[in-house]
């Protein structure tokens, strides 16, 4: 059970890390989108156009990364749920074994077998 608990803790930490990365990517994408010039045809329009293309590619790349992180987060959430179910099942199993041991001890001490 300790391993399962530790695994759940590690997965929770990974989920939090992925959330932070997703938040960072989202913030950076917003900064990039705000950096796109609103007035086309200015004196630096060719350089601006090149920069816009670069920034749009960066936004696309970060959006793909964000989508991948969200998928990984969902996978981790599923793993956490499965680990918690396994932990609960182990606890139930331990409780059942404890009850059986108590019953066996009481039968042994009273000398009753059936």
NORNOR-V274539 format. One record per pair of residues at least 24 apart in sequence whose C-alpha atoms are under 10 Angstrom apart, sorted by the first residue. I is the first residue (numbers start at 1). GAP is how many residues later the second one is. D is the distance in whole Angstrom. If there is no record, write none. Layout:
# NORNOR-V274539
i:I gap:GAP d:D
i:I gap:GAP d:D
This chain:
# NORNOR-V274539
i:1 gap:82 d:10
i:1 gap:83 d:10
i:1 gap:85 d:9
i:1 gap:86 d:6
i:1 gap:87 d:9
i:1 gap:88 d:10
i:1 gap:89 d:7
i:1 gap:90 d:8
i:1 gap:93 d:10
i:2 gap:85 d:9
i:3 gap:80 d:10
i:3 gap:84 d:9
i:4 gap:76 d:9
i:4 gap:78 d:10
i:4 gap:79 d:6
i:4 gap:80 d:7
i:4 gap:81 d:10
i:4 gap:82 d:8
i:4 gap:83 d:6
i:4 gap:84 d:10
i:4 gap:86 d:9
i:5 gap:75 d:10
i:5 gap:78 d:8
i:5 gap:79 d:8
i:5 gap:81 d:10
i:5 gap:82 d:7
i:6 gap:77 d:10
i:7 gap:72 d:9
i:7 gap:73 d:8
i:7 gap:76 d:7
i:7 gap:77 d:9
i:8 gap:68 d:9
i:8 gap:69 d:10
i:8 gap:71 d:8
i:8 gap:72 d:5
i:8 gap:73 d:8
i:8 gap:74 d:9
i:8 gap:75 d:6
i:8 gap:76 d:7
i:8 gap:79 d:9
i:9 gap:71 d:9
i:10 gap:66 d:10
i:10 gap:70 d:9
i:11 gap:62 d:9
i:11 gap:64 d:10
i:11 gap:65 d:6
i:11 gap:66 d:8
i:11 gap:67 d:10
i:11 gap:68 d:8
i:11 gap:69 d:6
i:11 gap:72 d:10
i:12 gap:61 d:10
i:12 gap:64 d:8
i:12 gap:65 d:8
i:12 gap:67 d:10
i:12 gap:68 d:7
i:14 gap:58 d:10
i:14 gap:59 d:8
i:14 gap:62 d:8
i:14 gap:63 d:10
i:15 gap:54 d:9
i:15 gap:55 d:9
i:15 gap:57 d:8
i:15 gap:58 d:6
i:15 gap:59 d:9
i:15 gap:60 d:10
i:15 gap:61 d:7
i:15 gap:62 d:8
i:15 gap:65 d:10
i:16 gap:57 d:9
i:17 gap:52 d:10
i:17 gap:56 d:9
i:18 gap:48 d:9
i:18 gap:50 d:10
i:18 gap:51 d:6
i:18 gap:52 d:8
i:18 gap:54 d:8
i:18 gap:55 d:7
i:18 gap:58 d:10
i:19 gap:47 d:9
i:19 gap:50 d:8
i:19 gap:51 d:8
i:19 gap:54 d:8
i:21 gap:44 d:9
i:21 gap:45 d:8
i:21 gap:48 d:8
i:21 gap:49 d:10
i:22 gap:40 d:9
i:22 gap:41 d:9
i:22 gap:43 d:8
i:22 gap:44 d:5
i:22 gap:45 d:9
i:22 gap:46 d:10
i:22 gap:47 d:7
i:22 gap:48 d:8
i:23 gap:43 d:9
i:24 gap:38 d:10
i:24 gap:42 d:9
i:25 gap:34 d:9
i:25 gap:36 d:10
i:25 gap:37 d:6
i:25 gap:38 d:8
i:25 gap:40 d:8
i:25 gap:41 d:7
i:26 gap:33 d:9
i:26 gap:36 d:8
i:26 gap:37 d:8
i:26 gap:40 d:8
i:28 gap:30 d:9
i:28 gap:31 d:8
i:28 gap:34 d:8
i:29 gap:26 d:9
i:29 gap:27 d:9
i:29 gap:29 d:8
i:29 gap:30 d:5
i:29 gap:31 d:9
i:29 gap:32 d:10
i:29 gap:33 d:7
i:29 gap:34 d:8
i:30 gap:29 d:9
i:31 gap:24 d:10
i:31 gap:28 d:10
i:32 gap:24 d:8
i:32 gap:26 d:8
i:32 gap:27 d:7
i:33 gap:25 d:10
i:33 gap:26 d:8
